[in-house]
Amino acid sequence: MKKLKKDLETILKALKGLTQKVEKLQEQIVEETKPTKKPKAKAGKKKAVKKTPAKQATPKKAKPATAADTVLSIIKRYKKGVGTAALMEKTGYNQKKIANLVFKLRKQGKITSVDKGVYLKA
């Protein structure tokens, strides 16, 4: 029981030390982010201004293309139009899905129907 109590006391001391370090770091961060006032121009001495390192923007992950975008990109490649069979072969979608996607794209005005089952970019 005494050993457990001593272990808990050492853990408590370590946690107190860590919290103090975290508080110091937090104060430093707050000081760095405060807007600094421009020093007034004095004849003679100039103060050195510390520059904070520029943060690099994290690149955003590209979202995967939607099924409609995939079908539209395939249709755009063909000058004379592309049929539903070719779309099914290229995308791997079934006929029902191709028909639904073509319907949406026609409603949006992105493609037109050349013949029955043959589509061309608008």
Secondary structure, 3 states (H helix, E strand, C coil): CHHHHHHHHHHHHHHHHHHHHHHHHHHHHHHHHCCCCCCCCCCCCCCCCCCCCCCCCCCCCCCCCCHHHHHHHHHHHCCCCEEHHHHHHHHCCCHHHHHHHHHHHHHHCCEEEEECCEEEEC
